[in-house]
Amino acid sequence: MISSYVGENKSLSASTLQANWRLNSPLKGTLAEETARRRAGIPAFFTKTGVGTQVAEGKELRDFDGETYVMEHSLVPDVSLVKADVADKSGNLRFNLTARNFNPAVAMAGKICIVEVERIVELGDIAPDDVHLPGIYVHRIVLNANPEKRIEKRTITEKAGV
C-alpha cells in the first residue's frame, strides 16, 4: 500500500508491524508529483526531496547544475481509494475543504477509483462549477453516511478579554 497518511487505523498499523504486507509512505509532495506525472504520461522525474536520506537509498541520483536529485518513478496504482463529501449518481464528486487538494489527483491516477462519500445525490444536484472531479474517473462509490472522524477535532483556545 502506498499512502501519505493512514490516520489512526489500528488494524492497518498492526498488519504492517506483523509484516503481512508493506506500507510505503512517501512524503506527500512527492506522492502528489508521482500521481500528477502518471496522469501526464511521464514515467519518472527528478526531485531534491529525499536526497541524502533513506528515501534516496537504492534510487538513481543525478546532478543537474551542481545540485543532486533523486529519481522517483511515477505511480500507476491498481486501485485508488479516496474520500469525498458528496457524489451524484454518475460519480461526479465534490470534496470538502482541503480534501480537494490531493484526492482528485489520486483518483485520476488509479486504474480503478473507489470513493467513499457521506452523501449520494441525484444527477444535477451538484452545480457544474462545484464538481471537483468528473465521474469519468470514478468506478465505485461507497456510501458511509455517518463516518467516524477521529482526527477531525475542533479545539478552541480561550483568550483573556475575549
C-alpha positions in Angstrom: 0.0 0.0 0.0 1.2 3.5 -0.8 -0.2 6.2 1.3 1.0 9.6 2.7 -1.2 9.2 5.8 -3.0 6.2 7.2 -4.5 8.0 10.2 -5.3 6.2 13.4 -6.2 2.9 11.8 -5.0 0.4 14.4 -5.6 -2.8 12.3 -3.6 -1.3 9.5 -0.7 -0.5 11.9 -0.8 -4.0 13.4 -0.9 -5.6 10.0 2.1 -3.6 8.8 4.1 -4.4 12.0 3.3 -8.2 11.6 4.8 -7.9 8.1 1.6 -9.1 6.4 2.2 -6.5 3.8 4.3 -3.5 3.0 3.4 0.2 3.6 5.2 2.7 1.5 4.7 6.2 3.0 6.4 8.8 0.8 6.4 12.5 1.5 3.1 13.9 0.5 4.6 16.4 -2.0 6.5 13.5 -3.7 3.4 11.4 -3.8 1.4 14.3 -5.3 4.1 14.6 -8.1 4.2 10.8 -8.6 0.4 10.8 -9.3 0.5 14.0 -11.4 3.3 12.7 -13.6 1.4 9.5 -14.2 -1.6 11.4 -15.5 0.7 13.4 -17.8 2.3 10.2 -19.2 5.7 10.9 -17.6 7.2 7.6 -16.3 9.8 9.2 -13.9 11.0 12.6 -12.6 13.9 14.0 -10.6 13.4 15.8 -7.2 15.7 17.2 -4.5 13.3 15.8 -1.9 14.9 12.9 0.0 18.5 13.5 -1.3 20.9 12.4 1.5 18.3 10.4 3.4 16.9 6.9 3.5 14.4 7.9 0.9 17.1 8.0 -1.7 18.7 4.7 -0.9 18.9 2.4 -3.9 17.5 5.1 -6.2 19.2 6.7 -9.2 20.9 10.0 -8.3 21.9 12.6 -10.9 23.5 16.0 -10.8 21.9 19.0 -12.6 23.7 22.4 -12.4 25.8 21.3 -9.4 22.7 20.0 -7.4 22.0 16.4 -6.7 18.5 15.0 -7.4 16.9 11.6 -6.8 14.8 9.9 -9.5 11.2 8.9 -8.5 9.0 6.7 -10.6 5.5 7.9 -11.4 2.8 5.8 -9.8 0.3 3.6 -11.6 -1.9 2.4 -8.7 -4.1 -0.6 -9.3 -6.7 0.9 -7.0 -7.1 4.5 -5.7 -9.1 4.9 -2.5 -10.3 8.4 -1.9 -12.8 10.2 0.3 -15.3 12.8 -1.0 -18.1 14.7 0.7 -20.8 14.2 -2.0 -21.2 12.2 -5.2 -24.0 12.3 -7.6 -25.3 9.1 -9.2 -22.9 9.5 -12.1 -19.9 9.7 -9.8 -19.3 13.4 -10.1 -17.6 14.4 -6.8 -17.4 17.4 -4.5 -14.7 17.3 -1.9 -14.8 19.1 1.5 -12.2 21.8 2.2 -8.6 20.5 1.9 -9.7 17.1 0.7 -9.8 18.7 -2.7 -6.0 19.3 -2.6 -4.9 15.7 -3.1 -7.8 13.4 -3.7 -8.6 14.4 -7.3 -5.0 13.6 -8.4 -5.1 10.3 -6.6 -8.5 9.4 -8.1 -7.3 10.2 -11.6 -4.1 8.2 -11.3 -5.6 4.8 -10.4 -6.7 2.1 -12.8 -9.7 1.8 -10.6 -11.0 4.5 -8.3 -13.2 3.7 -5.3 -14.6 6.7 -3.5 -16.2 6.8 0.0 -18.8 9.5 0.3 -21.1 10.8 3.0 -24.0 11.6 0.6 -25.2 10.5 -2.8 -27.4 12.9 -4.6 -29.3 13.0 -7.9 -27.6 13.9 -11.1 -27.7 17.7 -11.5 -27.9 18.3 -7.7 -24.2 19.3 -7.7 -23.8 22.5 -9.7 -21.4 22.2 -12.6 -18.9 24.7 -11.1 -19.0 22.7 -7.8 -17.9 19.4 -9.5 -14.3 18.9 -8.3 -13.8 15.6 -10.1 -15.9 14.3 -13.1 -17.5 10.9 -12.7 -15.4 9.5 -15.6 -12.6 8.8 -13.1 -14.9 7.1 -10.5 -15.5 3.3 -10.8 -17.2 2.6 -7.5 -19.0 4.6 -4.9 -19.3 3.5 -1.2 -21.8 5.3 0.9 -20.8 5.9 4.5 -23.4 8.4 5.8 -22.0 8.5 9.4 -18.2 8.1 9.3 -16.2 8.2 12.4 -14.0 11.3 12.2 -11.4 10.7 15.0 -8.8 13.1 13.5 -11.2 15.9 12.9 -11.2 17.7 16.2 -12.1 21.3 16.7 -10.2 23.0 19.5 -10.7 26.5 20.8 -8.2 28.4 22.9 -9.9 30.8 25.3 -8.2 34.2 25.2 -8.2 36.7 28.0 -10.6 39.6 27.4 -12.4 37.9 24.5 
